Amino acid sequence: MSTEYVILAANEASEHRTLIISLFTAFVLATLGITVWAGRQTKDAADFYAGGRQFSGFQNGLAISGDYMSAASFLGIAGAIALSGYDGFLYSIGFLVAWLIALLLVAEPLRNSGRYTMGDVLAYRMRQRPVRTAAGVSTIIVSIFYLLAQMAGAGVLVSLLLGITSEAGKIGIVALVGVLMIMYVSIGGMKGTTWVQMVKAVLLMFGALLLTFLVLLKFNFNISDLLGTAAENSGKGDAFLEPGLKYGIDSMTKLDFVSLGIALVLGTAGLPHILIRFYTVPTAQAARKSVLWAIGLIGAFYLMTLALGFGAAALMSPKEITDSNPAGNTAAPLLALHLGGVDSTWGAILLASISAVAFATILAVVAGLTLASSSSFAHDIYANVIKRGQASEKQEMKAARWSTVFIGIVAIGLGALARDLNVAGLVALAFAVAASANLPTILYSLFWKRFTTQGALWSIYGGLVTAVGLVLFSPVVSGAATSMFPDVDFHWFPLSNPGIISIPVGFLLGWLGTLLSKEEPDKAKYAELEVRSLTGTGAH
């Protein structure tokens, strides 16, 4: 997998290994310090799960941005644009447009209706135990899918910097990230995680802005010249700047694009680690403000991914990018090295700094994902299902910390397997699973009076099983050179993203399960939920 260019990058890194390790160590120690400080202020469940609901709309918007702009955004999208041009930028568009769904349909009603988790909203007017169990299972599975992408990004990134080529070494890096995320969540809870995400968002925006400025400076701020050079250097000509290079080859790739687009646009409103962020603000108004701030910050960042991706395509050949990582995940760090000068100290400083920012991105996002999973297990499954609402806050928080360890171990194992897959593609799978299992149930619960427990269970489990099942039998897992298991072939589903099938199935099963249910919906409870979700009366 190594080439002369990658060896050059690794050698450059190796000459300045002290600088690189110092930057990484400084960031890890700083964030651990924040986590310990926040952990000392975490006194009860409200602090652990929702940060005491003390964050302002701007602070939460910054944290949401830090949670959302993941390794997929910084590493995966830059790589996708560098290799596929216009079609790679479609990821940025989908991720951004998705926020309109979250703002208009989910943010405020969810903040008003729940307490700590998605399960709180679903269980408000339905049978507690089965619905909370389903919500917990769905949250954990979606989070693990998302964690795969972050772990894969971490392995690729640190391997490039430290010149690690052995598989054991790469797995060791993934394990290190897993241990750090367990520490962040176990010690700091939501308060620590939120502050780490805010710091990371500022660093990421600054890093992306710096690279964007340097790319534009390289081409005298002539965007046409940048795009023309990228198209020529890609070997694809004008096709690089037009739709269809990746998703227009045949009818199947076009269908794959539609599936991807549906998953990206609808997935955000069902992502557990984003949903729990709405509980950290004191009012519904602050929840709305936080989403507006997030849209502004995320929109600016995704515009900059154009400069990152096309800049990488203009300054490096496709072979140089794919030889470093087949999915293009190292395009952004290699771009930093190229902009600074491959043989210069400035190049090494820029490479180390941008890679440290990317590593910060990964750590912040995995902490948010792990917190969402452990919160759902402890609050929904342990406290309300296993203990039937009789668990003390101390027991609940202890369960959350133990579940953090378990989820971290699972993420390490699966992340080691997924280290060569494009991280943007992996995140798109998490979006598809979230949109198939969580989104239909949330919307039906909030806006459909007749919705019943059976409808909720059919929707969650049906969407979940369909989405995960189709992924397992898709080219993502087997049957292609870019698969998780490239040497075997048991795939029969032709698309790389299941959204076009699994999302309608989730909505359909929720509707069908409700119609076939013999249970009478609690109309009084729905009326209560409706008033609460729309006005905030009685909200926590």
N, C-alpha and C positions, 0 to 999 in steps of 0.2 A: 504494500500500500504506500510505502515511502517513495519519493522521487527526489531528484536533485534539488528541486525548489523547496520541498518540505524539509530535506536535510539542511538546506541553507537556513531556513527559518529556525529549525531546531538548534543549529550551530550558533545562530545569532542570539537565540535565547540562552544558549549554554554559556556564551561569553559574558552574559549579563545575568547569570543565574541568581546572584546575590540580590540584585535589584528586583528581579521578578518575585523571588521568594519573600523578600522584605515587603513588597506591596501586598501580596496575598496575605501574609501573616498580619500586617497592620490592619487590613480590612477585617479579617476574621476576629482578631482580638478586639477591635473597636465594636463590632456588632455583638460579640459575646458580652462585652462590657455593658452595652445598652440592654441586652437581654437580662443580665443579672440585676441591673438597676430596676428594670421593669418588674422582674420577678419578685423583688422585695416589696413592691407596691401591690402585688396581686394577693388580695386578702380572701376573696370569696369567688363563687362561681361566675357572678356577673363580671368580675375583673378578668377571670381566666377566659371566658367565652366571648365577651363583648367589650373588653377593655374598659369596663365601668361606664360605658356609654358617655365617655368624656371628650371624644374627638370632635373637632369642628368639621363643617362641610368641606373646607379647603384641605384640612389635614387628612380627612378620609378620602377625598378625591385624589390626593397625592398617593396615599396608601393603595387605593384601588388601582391607580396607574402602575405602581410598583408591583402589585400582585398580577396584573394583566399583561404587562409588557415583559413577557417571559423569555426564556432561551429561544422559543419559537420565533418571537418577534425579532430579536437581535441577531441570532445566529441563523435560524432556519429560513426566515423570509429573505434575508440578505443573500443566502446561498441559493434559494429558489429563483430570485430575480437574476442573479449572476449566471445561472445555468439555463433558465427558461425565459428570461426577458419579461415581456408583458404578462405572460401567464403566471409568472411567479408573483407579480405585484397583486394579482387577484386575491391572494391571502390577506394582504394589508387592507384591501377594500372590504372584504368580508368581515374581518375582525372589527373594523371601525363601525360599519353600518349596524352591526349587531347591537351596539350600545343604544340605538334608538328604540329597539324592542325592550331592552332592559329599563330604559328611562320611562317610556310611555306606559308599559304594562305591569312591570314587576316591582321597581324600586320602592315606591311609596307604600303601596298596599302590603308588601311583604314586611317592611319595617314596622308598620302599624299592627300587623296581625300576629307576628311571631315573637319569640323571646330570645332564643339562642340559635335555633337551627330551622331548616326547611320542614322538618318533621312537626314542629310546633304549629305551623300553619295548616298542614294537612290533617293533623289530629284534632283540630279545634272543633270540628262538627262531625267527626267520624269516630269509629271504634279505635281507641288509642293503640292497643298493642300490635295488631296486624299492620296498621298504617305506619306506625313509627318504625317497626322492623323493616318494612319495605323501604322507607325513606333512608334508614341507616345503611342498608345493603347497597342501595343505589349510590349514595354519597361516597361510600368507600370505594366502590368500583370505578366511578367516574374519576375520583381523585387519583387512584392508582394509574389509570390510563394517562392522566396529565403528568403524573410524576415520572412516568417512563421517559417522556420527552426531556424533562429537566435533567434527569440522570444521564441520559445519552449525551446531552449537550455538555455536561460537566466532564464526562470521560474524554470526549473529543478535545475539548478546550485545554485541559491541563496536560493531556498527553502531548499536544503540539508544543506547549510551552516548555515542558520539562524533557522533551525528547524521548518520551516513553513509548516504545514500540511493542513491548510484550503484552500479550493478552492479560496476563496476571496483573501487570502494572496498571492497566486500564481499569480492570475490575476493582483494584485497590483504591483507585481514585473515586469510583462510584461509591464504594463503601465509606470513604472519608466524608463525602457529601451527605450520605445517609446519617452518619453519626452526628455531624454538625446540626442537621435539621432536627434530629431527635432532641439535642440539647437545647436548641432555640425554643422549641414548643414546650418541652417539659419544664424548663426553668421560667420562661418569660410569658407563656400564654399569649393571649391576644394583644396585650399591651406591648410586650417585647416584639412580637411579630410585626405589629403596626409600625412601630418606630423604625425597625430594620427596613421595612418596605418603603417608608418615606425617604430614608437616607439613600436607598438603592435607586428610587425613582429620580432623585436629583442627580445622582452620579450617572445614570443611564442617559438622561436627557442631555447632560453636559457632554458625555462621551460621543453620543450620536451627532450632536451639534458640531463638535470639534471635527469629527470625520467628514461631515457634510461640507463644512467650510473648506477643509483642506482639499477635498475632491473638486469642489467648484473652483477653488483657487488654481488647481492644477490645469483646469481647462478655461482659465480666465473668465470664470462665471458665465461661460457660454454653454447653456444646457444642450443646445442643438449639437454642438461639437462633442460634448460628453456622450450623448445618445448615439451619434454617428460612429464614434470610435468604438463604443461598446458593441454595436451591431457588427461592425467590420471585424473586430477582434474575436467575436464569438464564433465566427465561421458560418453563421446562419444568414448574414446579410439583413435585408429589411424585414425578413420574417421574424427576427429577434424582437422587433418593436411592434409587432402586430399580434392580434389574438390568434391562437391556434397552434403555436409551436409545440406545446405539451398536451393541450386538451382538445385540439382540433384535428388530430391525425385521422381518426375514424369515428364512426357513430358511438362506439363504446367509450372512447376518451371524452367525447362531448357529454355523454351521459354522466361520466365520472365527474366532470366539472359541475354539472347541475347539482349532483349529489353533494359535492364539496361545498358549493355556494349555499345550499339550504342549511347544511350543518353549521357553517360558520355564522350565518346570519341569526339562526335560531338558538345556537348553543350557549351563547353568553348568559342569556336569561335563565339558564338551568344549571350553571356551574356552581357547585356548593361553596367553593372558596371565595367566589365573588358575592354570592347571596348573603353569606354570614357577615360580610363587611357592612351591610346596611344596618346591622344591629349595634354597631359601635358608635352611632351618632345619637344625640339626645332627642331629636325630633324628626318628623317626616320631612319638614322643610329642609333640614340639614341633609337628609338622605338625597333629596332632589338636587341640592346644591353640589353634593359630593359627586353625583353622576355627571352634572354639567362640567365641573372641573375636570373630571376624568376624561370626558369626551374631548375637551380642548387639548389636554396634555397628550392623550393617546393619538388624536388626530395629527398634531404637530409631529409626533414621533414617526407615525406611519408615512407621512410625506417624506421624512428624511430617509426612510428605508429605500426610496428610489435612488438617492445619491449613493447609499451604501452598496446596493446591488449592482446598479449600472456602473458605478465606479470600479467595483471589483472586476466586472466583465471587461471594462475598458483597459484596465492596467494589468490584468493577468489572463492567461489563456484558460479555456475550460479544463484542459488536462491538468494544469497546475492546481486548479481548485479541487477537482475530483480526486487527484492523487493524494491530496492531503486528507480528504474525507469524501467517500463516494457520493454522499448526499449534499455536499457543499456547505456543511455546517461551520467550516473554519474560514469561510470567505471574508467575514468582517475582520477577524484578527489579522489575517494575511494582508488585507487591504491596509490596515494600520501600519504594518511593517513596510509595505511598499511605499506608502505615502511619506513615511519618515526616512526612508532610505535603507535598503536591505543590508548594506554594509556599515551603517552608521549607529552611533550611540543613540541619536534621536529616534531612529527606527526601533531600536530595542526598547527604549522608554515608552514609545507610543504603543508598541505591541503589548508590553507588560501592563500598561495602564488600561488599555481597552479590554484586555483579557481579564484583568482584575474586576473591571466593571461588569463584564459578562458573567464572571463567577459570582459577583454580588447579586446579579439578577437571578441566577439559578438558586442561590441560597435563600433569598427572600421569598421566591415563589414556592419552593418546596416546603418552607416553613408554613406558608399560608395553606397549602394543600393538606399538609399533615394535620394542621390544627382543625381544618374543616372535617377531616375524617375522624379524628379522635374525639372531637366535640360531639359528632353525630352518634358515634358508638357509645360514649359515656352518657350523654343526655337522653338520647332516644332509646337505644337498645338496653344499656345497663340499668339506668335509673328508672325508666318508665315501663320497660318490658320485663326484664329479669327481676328487678326489685319492686315492680308494680308501684312506683312512685314513693317508696318508703326509704330510698337511699338518702343519706345526709349529703350536704355539699362537699364535705371532706372526702367521703367515699366516692362521690361522683368525679371529683378532680383527680383522685388517685387512679380511678379506672381510665380517665382520659390520658394520664401520663403513661400507663402501661400499654394502652392501645397505640400510643405514639410509637413506642418501641417496636411493637409487632408490625405496624404499617411500614415503619422505616426498614425493617428487615425484608419484607415482601418487595418494597420498592427497589432496594439494593439488588435483589436477585433478578427481578425483571429488567431493571435498568441495564444490568450487565449484558443481557441478551439483546437489547435494543440499541446498543451503542453505535451501530453503523447506519441507522435509519434517519431520514431527514426529520428534524425535530418539529418543523412546522406541520408536516404530514401527521406525525404522531399526535400533536395537539388537536388537529382537525378530527381525529378519531374520538378524542375525549369530548369534543364539542358535539359530535354526532350522538354519542351515548347519552350525554346530558339532555340534548334536545329530544331524544326519543323517550327517555324514562321520566325525567324531572319536569320538563316544561309543560307537557300536556296536563299532568296532575296538578301543577301549581295554578295554571290558568283555569282549569275546570273548577278547582276548589274555590278560587276567588270569585269567579264570575258565572257559575252555572248552579242554579238553585237545586236541581234534581240530582246532582252528582252524589254518588254513594260510596261507601267503603269498598264494595266489590269493584266499582269502576276505577277507584284509585289503585287497587291492587293489580287489576288487569293491565292498567295503563303502565304502572311502574315496572312490574315484572315482565310484561309482554314486550314493552319497548326495550328493556334492558337485555333480555334474552335474545331478541331479534338482532339488536345492534352488535352485541358481543359475539353472537354466533356467526353472523355474517363476516365480522372482522377475522375471526379464527379461520374461516374457510375462504379468505380473500388473498390476493397477491401480497398483501402486507406481511403475512405470516409465512407463506410458502409458495413455491412455484415460479419465482423470479429471481434474477441476480441481485435485486435490491431488497429481497425479503428478509425477515428475521431468521428464517431457516432456509437459506438458498439451495441447499443440497437435497431437499425433499420437496415433494409436490402433492399436497392433498387439497388444493384449493378447487372450488367449483363456482364460487361467486366471482364474477369477472371484475367488479368495481373495487377500487382502493378505499372508497368511503361508503358506508352503508346508509347514509342519511336519507337518500331518496326513497328507500324502502322502509327503514326502521322508524323514521319520524312519523309518517302517516299511520303506520301500524300502532304506534303509541297513542296517537289521538283517536284512532278508530276503536281500539280495544277499550279505552276509557269510556267512550260513548256507548259501545255495545255492552260492556260490563254493567253500566248503569241501567240501561234499558232492560236487561235480563235479570236485574237484581230484584229480589222480593222485599228488600229492605226499604222502608219508608224514610226518605230524607228528613232530617230535623230542620224544618223551615224556620223555627224560632232561632235556632243556632245560626243558620245562614243569615238571617236578618241582622243578628248581632254582629256576625263577621263582616257583613257588608258595610254596616255603619262604622265599625272599628277600622276597617281597611281604608275606607274613603275619607274619613274625618280624623282618625287618630284618637278618638274618644276611647279611653281605657287602655291605650297602648302602654307598653313598658317604657 
